[in-house]
Amino acid sequence: MGKPELSSKELSRYARHLTLPEVGKEGQVLLKESRVLVVGAGGLGSPLALYLAAAGVGTLGIVDFDQVDVTNLQRQILYGTEDIGKSKLESAHRRISSVNPHVEVISHPCRLDSQNALEILENYDVIVDGTDNFPTRYLVNDACVLLGKPNVYGSIFRWEGQVSVFGKDDGPCYRCLFREPPPPGMVPSCAEAGVLGVLPGIIGSLQALEVIKIVLKQGESLVGRLLIFDALELKWREMKIRRNPDCPVCGDDPTQTKLIDYDVFCGIESAQSQGQESPLENFGEIGPIQLRDRLKSDTPPFVLDVREVFEWDIVNLSKFGAYLIPLGELQERISEIPRDREIVVHCRSGVRSAKAANILSDSGFSGLYNLKFGILGWIDEVDPDLPKY
């Protein structure tokens, strides 16, 4: 089968590409032939998908299983207010097709895991990591190494972003840079730590640039280099990365030759999957409706909020007497917590408050409860008029 031709409409659409000596008609055909998979249709995936589609990538796959939330709109430019509550993939498909109807969009409405990753990734030429969690990040890396696919990596945190290309031209992989993940909870999520809305646009655009250069076989890629961007100071740093011959995945004698359970690897597996007792055994769980009813009683519980001050300023339960002590200050301020009342600890979603409840339990407190799903659960079940973040 011969190479695809560019239609007259495509020749007009890509006219500014065709005048570039590094692209030209031949390069534009390479883009049309290419198959690129974007893992995650969020902050990074939004500029990625838009710019790759505009550039004329012929087949664009997107993996995501989430719905559009109002908190996404500050940075996820694939979506608009009218998309809130809708499938991200359905909304992204409409938007991308509007940007460039010549692009075939393939939706993968699932959570990428060890059972489906190889099957999904093997059908694409370049994989772009737009994820925001460590299990999927390691999964994408390992699958790319096993399949021999380049992995265009990006990450964002508050005011800082990182970009690199892994698993290409005998270069390093993500495991060469970060052999093991950080302990669970050490690195807060964007929801907990915040992220500047424009930052994923910058980092995602750089990822799109690296994809296009790989497809065109032009320029010098970020293989063996980690580009670090400080948006607050507007400074760029570059760190050299070498392939580790002892890397368990891409090394000379790899010890891991198949995908593993990445939740277990990252230390966040559920107690049920491990056949162990729940780690919440030192305290109970209480649902939002139960807490609402208990707060109306003659002996309401003490509500301890362990989020950060900026989160409290967005939304809080102060009208129910909630008391703020950020998790990092809990040990030194533990004397401020009453010992003669039931205590309900809450955070944004229930993870930090579980840690806080364990700290209190170890300090001799009893009658402890963790608010299931945190203040987000309270908003969903009790007071939907409160702002989410």
N, C-alpha and C positions, 0 to 999 in steps of 0.2 A: 504494500500500500504506500503510495507517495505521500509526501508531506502535505499538510493542509495549506490551502491558499487563503490569502486574506481577501475578503470581499471588498467591494468598493466602499461600503459603509465603514468597514474596519480601517481601510487605508486612510479615510478622512478622519476617523476618530483618533487614530494613533499617529497623526501627521507629525506632531512634535517629537515623538519617539523616532520616527523614520529618518528625521534629519540628523539625529545623533549618530556619529560614525560607529560608536560602540554598540548601537542597537540596530538601526537600519531595518530593512524588510526581513532579513534573515533572523535577526534577533527577535523581532516581533513574532515571527513564526515559532521560534523557540518558546516564547512566553505562551503562545496559544496552545502549544503541545504540552506544556507543563501541567503537572498535577501537584497541588500544594494543599497540605492539611493544616488547619489552624486548630489547635487544641485549646478550647476556651473562648467563648464569645463575650468576654467582659471588657475591662479597661484596655488591655493590650490587644485583644482580639478585634476590637472595634476599628481602630485605625489600620490594623493589619489587613482585615478583610476588605475595607473600603479601598485602600491604596493598591492592594494586589488585584482587586477586581478592576479598578480604573486602569491599571497598567496592562490588562489584557491576559492575565493568567487564565488559561483555558478551562481548567477544572479546579474548583475551590471547594475543598471539604471542610466542614466545621463540626467539631464535637462539643456539645453542650446539652445540659438537661434541665437548665434553670428557667425561671420566669423573670420577666422584667419587673424590677422593684423601683420605687421612686428614688431610693438612695443611689441607684445605678446611674441616674441621668446626669449627675455632676461630672462624669468622666466617660461614660460608655456611649459614644456618639453614634453608634448604630441605631439607637432607639430614641423615641420621642415620648412625650407625655401620653399620647394616645395608645402607646404600647404597654403601659403599666398593667401587670397581671397577665399578659400574654406570653406565650412561649418565645424565648429568645431566638430560637432557630427559625421559627416562622416569621418573626419580625425582621430578622437579619436577612432571610431569603428575599423578602419583599424589597428591602432597602438596597441590597446588592444588585438585584435584577434591575432596579431603577437606575442605579449608577452605570451598569453595563449589561445589557441584555445578551451580549455575546458570551458571557461567562456561564458555565454550567456549575450550579451550586449543589453540592451533595450534603445533605444533613445527616448527622449521626446523633440522634436524640438519646444519648445514653451517658452514663458515667464511665469513663475509660478505666478499665481494670485489667488485671493479669489474664483474664479469660478472653477478652475481646481485643486487646491492644495490638497484638501482632497481626491479626486478621484485618483490622482497620488500617493500620499504618502501612502495610505492605503494598497497598494499591496507590501510594503517592510517592513522588520523587523527593520532595522536601517536606520536613515536618517543622512546624513553628510552635514553640512552647509559650502559650499565653496563659498558663495556669497560675494559681495563687496559693498553692498548698504543696507541701513537701512530698507526700506520697505520690501524687500524680507527676510531679517534677522528676522524681527518681524513676518512676515507671516509664515516662516518655524517653528519658535518657537511655535506660537499659534496652528498651524495645528498639530504639534507633540504632544502637550499637549492634544488637543481634541481627538486625535487618540490613545493616550497612547504609543507613539513611542519614543525611545531614540533619542536625538538630539546631535550629536557630532559637537561641535561648534569650529570654528577657525577664526581668523582674523589677518590681517597684516597691518602695517602702518610704512613706512620708514624702521627703523631698529628694530622695535618691533613687536612681535607676541603674540597671546593669544590662549589658548586652554582650553576647558572644556567640560563636558558632562551634558546636561540639560534634564529634564523631565524623569528621571529614578530613581527607588527605592525610591520614595517619596522625591527625591531631588529637588533642586530649578530649576526654568526655567530661560530663558534669561531675562524675565520681572522682576524677583526677583532681578537681578543684575542691569539692566537698565530699570526702570519702563517706562520711556518715552524717545523718541529719542532726540538727540540734535537738536537745531534749524537748519533749512536748510542752508547749506553753512558753518557751523561752523567747520565741519570736512572735510578737502579737500580730494578728491579722490586720488587714487594712481597715476593717470595721472597728477594731479596737485602737489602732494606732493612728488612723487617718492617712490620707494620701492626697497630695495636690492634684486637682482634677486634670490639669494640662499635662502632668508628667507622663501618664501612660500614652498620651498622644505622641510625645517626643520619642519615648522608648519603642512603642509599637511601630512608629514610622521608620526608625532605624532597623528594626527587625525586617520590615517589608523591604527596605533597601538591600539588606543582606540576602534575602531570598532572591530578589531580582538579579543581583550580581552573580549568585550561584547559578541561576538558570541561564544567564547570558554568558557565563564563564568569562566575566570581565572584572578588572580591578583586583584589589587585595582584600580578601575577606578577613573576618575577625577570628579565624582559626588560630588558636594558640594565644589569643589576646582577650582579656576581659576589659571592656570599656565601662567606666564608672562615671556617672554624671551626677553632680551636686547642683540641683536646680536653685537652691537658696543662694549659693555663692557663685553660680554660673561658672563652674569649673569642671573640666574633664580630666580624668586620670586613666591611665592604662596600665594594666598588670599583665605581665607575661605568664602564660600557663604552659607547662610542658606535659606531655603524655607521661603518666606514671607507669613504668614497666611492671609494677606490682599491683596495678589497679585490678580489682576483682572482676571487672567487667571487660575492659578494653586492654588489659595488660598482656604481657608476653605469654603468660600461662594463666588465663582467666579461671577463677574458681567458681564463678557464677555464669552458667551457660543457659539459663532459662529465667523466665520472669518469676518473681516471688510474691509473697503477700506484703505489699508496701505499707499497709496500715500497721502491721506487726513490726516491720523494719523501722518505721518512724515512731514506734512506741505509742500509737494512739488506737490500738485495736480495742474492740469492745470486750468487756468481761465475758459476755455470752460466747463470743467466738473462741475464747480461750478456755471455756469450761471452768472458769474461776468464779469465786464469789465477787459480788460487785465491790469496786473500790469505795463505794459510798456507804460502807457498812457502819461507819462511826457516826452517821447522821442520817436523817430521813429526807425524803423529797416531798415537796408540797406543790400542788398545782395552783395556777393563778386564781381559779374560781374558789378553791379551798382557802387560799390566803385572803381573798376578798371577804369571805364569810367570817373568817377568824378575826379580821380587823374590826368587825362590827360587834364582837363579843365584849363582855365586861372586862376580860383580861386579854387584850390584844397582844400579839407577839411584838418583840423589838425587831424592827426591820433594818438590817445592816446592808448598806450599799457599798460594794468594794470596787466600783469603777473609778475612773479618773475624773478630775474636776470638770474637764471640758465635756465629758459625757453627761455628768450631772446637770450641767448648764443647758444641755439639749432637752433632756426629759428626766424627771425624777418623781419619786413617790413621797415628797416632803409633806403633802397634805395628810398622809397617813403616819407621819412621824418618822419617816425614814431618816437614817443617820449615815453620813458619808465618811468612810475611812478607806482610802485607796488601798488595794491589796499590798502594795509595796511598803505601806506605813503601818500595816496591821500589828506586827509584833511590838513595835515601840508604843503603840497607842491602845494596846489591848485593855488597859485599865479603864478606858472610857466605856467599855461594854458591860452592861449589867449581867450579873450572874444569877439573879433571882427571877428571870423571865425566859419564856421561850424565845428563841432567836431564829429569824428567817433571814438567810443571807442571799443576796442576789447581785448579779452583774448584768451584762448585756444579754448573754445567751445561756449562762449556767456553768461555764467552764471555770472561770476565775473564782466564782463563788464556791464551787466545790473544793478548790484548794484552800480557800479561806475557812470553810467549815472544818476541814481537816486540821488546820492550824489551831482553831479554837478548841476542837476536840482534844488535841494533844496538850492543850493548856488547861484542861480540866473542865471545860464548859460542857453542859449537857442541855438536852432539849433543843437540839440543833436541827434545822431544816434548810435544805437548798431549794430555792425557787426554780421549779422546772421551766426550762426555756427562758429564764431570766426576765428582764423587763420587756423583751420582745414578745414573750408569751403573754405577759400581762396586757400588753397593747392589743394583741390578737384576740384574746379571750374576754377581757374585762373593759378596756377603754380604747377602742380603735381610733378615737379622735386625737390621741397623743401622738407626737411626732416620732417616727422611726428614724434610725440612723444606721 
